[in-house]
Structure formats: C-alpha cells, structure tokens
C-alpha cells in the first residue's frame, strides 16, 4: 500500500487483517496513526519523510481543524 500519510487506526486494522505485504507512507510527522503498531507486528513500513507531503497535510490541518479532528476521532 502506498499513501501520502500514515494509515489511520481503521486502515491499520485492515492492513493487518488482510495481510498487506507492506506500507509506504509519504510522511508521518503530522500524524502517526498505526505506523508503529504495524511495524511492531512485522509489517514492513517505509516512511519517505517527504517535505511536500508534510506541508500538504499540515496546511490542510491548519485550514480545516474541525474536519481533521473528526476524521481522526478527536473532539
């Protein structure tokens, strides 16, 4: 699986359940999600630590905090 940011907990559970061979994320600075948990279970995880992806997500969070917090299950 390739994604711009670390997988949320829901996606992390699906990655584990369906035995994805590995995950490549653009960045995990802004959101860790289940990155460490998946790695601890032996799922190969690659973090590209892309400045472009980090900027894209940080700007989205700054402009849409209510939507972001709802998406990640925060009040």
N, C-alpha and C positions, 0 to 999 in steps of 0.2 A: 504494500500500500504506500502511496506517495501523497503527502498532504502539506499544505503551507504551514500548519501549526500542529502542535502536539494533540493527539486524539483526546477527546473528552472521555469521561468515565464510561458513558454509554458505548461509545465507539471502541474504547479499550476492551470492554467486556465482549463485544462482538469479535474483535480481533483475536482474543483468546479463545472464545467459543468455537470459532470456525477455523482456527489453526492457520492464520495468515503466516506466511513464511518470513515476514519482516516488515518493518515500517521505516520509511524515510520521511523526516519532517523538515520543513524549511527553517523553522526556528522554534525554540521552546523557552525563550526569555520571558515573553509576555504571559504565557500560560503553560504550565507543566502537565496538566491533565493526568493521564495514567502512564506517562512516559517511564518513570522509574519503576512502577509496578510491573509493567510489561517486560521491561529489561530484567527485573528480578525473577521473572518466570521463564527466562531464557529466550524471549522473543528478540531477535536481532533488531536493534534500534539504531538508526543513524540520524544525527542532528546536524544539518548543514550549517546551522547558525548563520543564516542569510540575513544580512543587514536590510535588504529590500523587504523580505517577509516580516521582519521585526518592525520596521517602520510602518508597513501597511497595516499590521494588526494594532500597533499602538495608536495610530491615528484613528482607526475605526473605534477602538475602545474609548478614546478621548471624546470623539464626536457622538457616540451612541452608548453611553454608560448604562442606561436602563435596559436597552436591548441586550447588551453584552452580559450584564449581571443575570438577566432572566435566562439567557442561553446556557450559562454555566451553573445555574441553580443558586445564585446568591440573591439576597434581598436588597 
